[in-house]
Amino acid sequence: MKKILITGAGGRVGRVVADGLRVTGQYEVLATDARPDPDHAIEALDVRDAESLASRFAGVDTVIHLAWYMRSDQFHEQIIPVNIAGTYHLYEAARLNRVRRVIFGSSNHATGFYRSDEPVMPDMPMRPDSLYGLGKCWGELVGRLYADKYDVSAINVRIGNFNAENQPGSLRATRIWISHRDIVQLMIRCIEADDDIRFLTLYGTSANTRSYYPIDYLADLIGYQPQDNGELYVEEILRANPQDLSDYEFQGGGMLKREDG
């Protein structure tokens, strides 16, 4: 049975992934977070503590790295120690313990400054839209270094819109949404992907009709076949917010909206 260690397991994605992996009965799941939660079997582990990481990675097959400071403020106080140094500490601990694979929870914001009418593939240049997205670019590149130099298999999953409600809340979100069952399936496919895959970057979304990101090729590459589609929620979204008719100029949203006329 493969031992899977999850960082950031107390977050929205982390909790769903940890519970989903446990339900399968196929994995030994070690869920960790800087804030432990015994009620959900989440143990304490802080990615800022390199020594603790190194000691906890013994016997681990795959690490799913989801621990992250989500906002774009507190650059020196949080972004550097948690996102930048923490990701380095994690990969170094993986190298020292001969961890087979690291799955890095990246983000669509690593390419958020592509225009919304431009299909984007993972091999296109990074275009982060924020310090949050910039940090995710760093994390992806750390994986590239450790895959090339130390033969740690690294998979970057650029997660789209994910929320506790398990449905998209806006028209933009319907393009990049990923459901709870699809994120669990995707993580399992990444865990079980062929050992010949040493480095891979992909977009983590459901089978959304108007997606920014073509993902059909993932069925053949790693066996990922998403079951859900954000398009099914469009009418409900428009009933709740009839003004949600304009699209964002850039895929990251939240910055510049198209002006009609």
N, C-alpha and C positions, 0 to 999 in steps of 0.2 A: 504494500500500500504506500503510495507516494505521500510524503509529508509536504504540505503546502503552508507556507508562512505568509500571512497577509498583514501588511502595515496599513494604518489608517482604517482599521476594521470597524471603528466606531462611527465613521462617516456614512453618508447616504449610500454610496456605491459599495463601500467596504462591508457594511452589514448585510446587504442583499447578497453579495458574492459569498461571504462566509457562510451564511445560512443555506444558500443554494448548493454550495459544494458539500456541506455536511449532509444535506438531505439525500444526496446520491449514495452515500455510504461507501464511496470509492476512494476517499482521501482521508488522511489524518490532517485535520485543519488546525493550525495554530494561529488564532486571530489575535492581533496585537494593536495597541493604540497608545498614544501618549497619555490618554485618560483611560485607565482600565475600567471595565464594566463586568463584574462577576456574574451579574444576572444574565448576560449574553455571552458568557465564556470568552470575554476579551481580556487578555492579559496586558500588563504594562510593558511598553517598549517605546523608547524615544529615539527617533532617527538621528538626533543630535549627539547621541552617546555612542561613539564608535566602538568602544569596548563591549558594551551590552549587545550591540548588533553582532559582533564577531562571535560572542559566546552563544547566542541564541540560534545561529544559523547552522550549527552542527547537525548533520543528518538530514538537512532540508533538500528536497528535490527542486522545488520551484518557489520563488518569491514573487508575490503579487504586490507591487509597490504603489499604494494609494495614499500614503500619508503626505499631506500637502497643506501649506498655508494658502487659503483660497483667494484672499484679497490682494489688491495691488498696492497697498500702503505698507508702512513699516518695513521698508526695504532692508535696513540694517538689523532691525530687531527680530524680524521673523523670516523674511524671504531668503536672506543669505544663510542663516543657520539651519532652517528647516528644509527649504527647497533645494538650495544649491549644495551646501555642505552635507546635508542629510542624504541626498541622492548619491553623492560620492562615497560617503560612509557605507551606504547600503551595497553598492557594487563592490567596494573593496572587501567587505565582509563576505560577499558571495564568492569572490575570487579565493579568499583565504580558506573557505570551507568547501570549495569545489562544488558549489551549487550549480546544478545543470542549467537552469534557465531563470531569467528575471523577466517578468511581465510588468512593464512600466505603464501606469495609468496616465497617459498623456491627454491631450485635449484638442478639440477642434480649433481652439484659440491659437494654436501653434501656426495655423495658416489663416487666421481670421481676416487678414487684409487682402485676400483675394475677393474680387467682385462676385456678387451673388449670382450673376449669370454665367459664371465661368466654372465648368466642371474641374474638379481638383483631384489629382492622383497623389499618392504618398511620396512619389519620387520627385515631385516638383519642389522648388526651393521653399524653405520655411518663410512665412510672412506673419510673424506674431502681431497681435493687435493690442497687447497690454504687457505689463510686467509679469502678470500671471502666465500669459502665453509664452513670453520670452523664457521664463523659467522652465516651461515644458520643453522648449527647444533644447535647453541645456541638458535636461534629463535624457532626451533622446540621443544626444551626442555622447553623453557618458556611456550609454549602452553601445553605441558604435565603437568607441574606444575599447571597451572591455570585450566586445565580441572579436574585434580584430587582433588585439594584443594578447588577450588572456583566454580566448576561446570560451567565454561565457555566452551562451545563447541568449540573445536579447530581443524581445518583441515589444514594440511600442504600440499601444492601443490609444488612438486619438478619440477619446470618448465624446460622443455628441451630447445632446440634451438628455439628462437623466434627473428624475425627481421622485420624491416619496409618493406622489399621487399616482405614478405609473401611467401617465398620459401627458401628451404635449399640451402646453397652455397658451400657445400662440401659433400663428401661421409659420413664422420662422422656425419655431421648434419642431413643427411637423416635418421639416426637411432633414433634421439632424437627430431626431429623437431615437432613443434606444430603450426598449422595455426592460422590465426586471428579468423576465425569463430569457430574453435575448442576451443581456449582459452576462448572465450566468452561463448560457450556452457558449458564448464567445470566449469567456475565460477558460472554460473546459477545453475548447478546441485549441486554444493557445497552449495550455498545459500539455495536451496530448499531441501537438504538432510534431512532425517528424524531426528527429534529432539533427538531420541535415540542415535544418533551418537555423542558421547561426545569427542572422540579423534580419528583422522584418519590421516594417512600419505599416500600419493599416488604420482605417477609420472604423470606429465602433458605433454603428447605427443599426437600427432595424431596417426592414425592407421598405423604406419610404419612397413613395412614388416620385416625388419631386426633390429627391436628395441632391445635395451638392456633390456627393461623393459616390462614384460608381463602385459597388462592392460585390458585384456578381461573381467575380473571379475568385473570391474567398471560398466559395463552395468547393472548387477543385483544389485550391491551395491548402486549406486547413480543414475543410469540411463544415464551415460555418454556413448555416441555412436559417436566417432569421424568420421568425414566425409572425411578427407584428408589423404594422404599417401606420405611420402617423397620419396618413391621408384620411383614415377612417374617422378622425376627430375634427376635420375641418368645419363641418356644419355646426357641430356643437360649439366650437370656438367662436364662430361668427355669430351664433345666437347670443352667446354671452357677451361678446364685444364686437358689435357691427362695425366699429371704426377700424378694426384690425384688417385693413385692406391693402395698405401700402407695404412694400418690401424694403429691406435694408439694402443700402448700396453695397455694403461689404458683408461677407459671410459671418464675421464675428458679431454683427449686430451691435446695437446699443450706442453707436457713435454717430453715424451719419445716415439720415433717412433720405430717400429720394423725394424730391419735391415735384409734384405734378404741375404741368403747365409752364 
